[in-house]
Structure formats: structure tokens, C-alpha cells
Amino acid sequence: MENISDTDRLRLAHFNAPRRRIQFLVGRAVLWNMTGQMPVVDENGRPCVSGAHVSVAHSENWVIVAMASKNVGVDIENCRKNRDFITISADFFGEESNSLFDFYKKFVAYESRFKVNDFNADVRYFQMGDYLMSVAGGDEDIEWCGYDGEIVPLIMPVSAKQEK
């Protein structure tokens, strides 16, 4: 990708894991596909494209990108990945989770709220197969793209479930 910025080249050089490098580059390629532009970094260190706020997340082979006119945070996790969710949930959230899915729901909400720097932000959830995605902030018409073998544009419905 000859259009990658010097800042992104420096970030890319710090990733030791090949999968993490690929995820980063795919995220940039999805943004390029969506907008025809590479992102710039705003004063808060967050990517933006043509004034739109951008959030990128990845899990295994999935990379998702959300763009909105307002600050937006997104996360994705494989809900089947077995973890000691009871201990992690108690340590991380201060309360136990009832199930692996409940743990991941709390986790993706935390991650997306962290990205918008608002831990009281409403969160919308979307599930595709074993993957749970969350989005915090943004506006009602968020443009999404996901990558898992092919780039697929998705417009998420306004009626998606929101929780505080």
C-alpha cells in the first residue's frame, strides 16, 4: 500500500505478530475502499477520514470499521473463544458473568465505550455467527465494513438494541 502514511508505517513497524500487521493493513484497506482516502490521526490520536470519526476493531480473521459524523467506538470478539470468564469478569468488571456470552457482551461494551472515552455511552450490539460486535457513540446511521475473506459493506439498522 503505497498510500500508507509515515505515521502508519511507524505504527506498523511496532507490531511483532504477523497477524496483527495484516489486521492493521486490512483496516486501512477497508477505509480506503470505503472512502478512497487513507485516514489521518486527529489531536486525540484517533483515525479520521474527511472529518468522519473512525473506529477499527479486529478479532481473528475479522476486521471491522465504523465511520460516523460523531465520535464512534467499535469492538468485535469471537464469543466461542473459551476463557476463564468468571475470574476475568470478577477481576475486570468487579462482578461475575453468568455465561461466556454475558462476559463477551460486557467486554465488547467496555472496549467500544473506551474508544469513545465515555463509559456511560449507549451500546448497540450485533451478532454474526460466533462474533459479537458492539458500537458506542456515533450517530444513528453508522457506515460499517467488515472483512473476512471479502469486503462487504453493511449498513446497520437504527432499531438495533441499545443498552446503557
N, C-alpha and C positions, 0 to 999 in steps of 0.2 A: 504494500500500500504506500505508494509514493506521496500521498496527500497527508500522511500522518504528521502531526506537529512535533516540534522538538521536545515539548513538554511530555507528550505521549510517548515519544521514543525513550525518554529518561525513565518514565514510569514502567514501560515495558522491560527495560534493562534490569529492573529490580525484582522482577518475577522469576523465581528459581524453577518453579514447576512448569513444564511444557503445557499442561492442560490450562493453567492459569493464563499463560501468554495467549493461547488460542482463544480462550474466553474473552480476554480483553480486546483482541483484534476483531473477533466476530461482533462484539458490541459496537465497535467503531464502524464496522462494515454495515451493520444494520442501520445505524444512524445515517451513514452515507446513502444507503438505499432509500431511507425514508425522506431525506431532505436534500440530497445532493451536496451536502456540506459536512465537513468534519467539525466536531464540537470545539468550543473554546472553553476555558475554565474561568468561572466568574470569581468575584472577590472572596467568596466563601469556599473556593476550591471545588465547586460542583460544575459538571459539564452543562453547557447550554448551547443551543443552536438557533440562530436567528431570533434571539430573545426568548425562545421557548425553554422552559425548565426541563431537564432530562434526568432520568434515573435509570441505571443499568443494574441488573442482577443476574446471577448465574447459579446453576446447580447441575452438576454432572455435565450432560451434553446440552442442556438448555441454557440459552441466553435470552433474556427479555429486556426490552427497552420501553419505557413510558415517556411520553412527551406531553406537557400541559402548559397552559399560559400562567399557571401558578406553581409554586414550589411543590414538587411531587417526589415521593419515595416509593420504591417498589422492591419486593423480595420474592424469591421462589425457592422452594425446598421440596425434596422428594420425601413424602410422608411415610414411605415404607422403609426408609433407612432406619434400622434399628439402633436405638441409643438408650442409654440408661436415663430415660426421660424423667423418672421420678426424682432421682438425685439431682440431675441437672436443673430441672424445673424448680425444685425447692431451693437450690443454691442461687439460681439466676433470677427467678421471679419472686422468691420468698413464699411460694406456695406450691404444693404438689399439683401435677396434672393428672387428670383422670384416665387419660389414654395417650397413646403415641400421637394420634391426630390432634388432640387437645393441646399437647405440648407444641407441636408444629404450628398450630394456629396462633398460640401466644408468641412463638419465636418469630414468625414472619411478620406479625403485627409490630413487635418490638423493632425489628430491623427496618421496616418501612417508616415507622414513626421516627426512628433515629435519623434516617436520611433527610427528613423534613425538619428535624430539630423541634418536634412538637409531640410529646408523649401523651397528649390528650386528643390528638387528631383522630377523626373518624377513619376507620379502616374498612375497605371493601375487599372481599375475598373471592377468588375464582379458582376452580379446581379443574384440571385437565389430567385425567388418568390418575397416576400416583402423585402428581405435582400440585402443590398448593401455592397460589400466588396471592400477594396482598399489595394493596396500594393505599397510601396515606397522602392526604393533601391533594394537590392538583385541582382540577375542575371537573365538571360533570362529563365532558366529552374528551376523555383521555385517549390519545392515539397510542396503540401498542404494536409492537412487532415481537415475534418470538422466533427463535432459530433452534431447530432440532432436525438437521438434515436439509431443510429448505426454509427459506424466509417466507413467513406467512403474515400478512398484515391482519390485525384483529382490531375491531372497534368494540370496546367493552360497553355493555348496556348500563344506562343510568340507574336502572332498577336493581342493580346488584346489591346484595345485603351489606349494610353498613353497621358497624358497631363502634362504640366508644371504648 
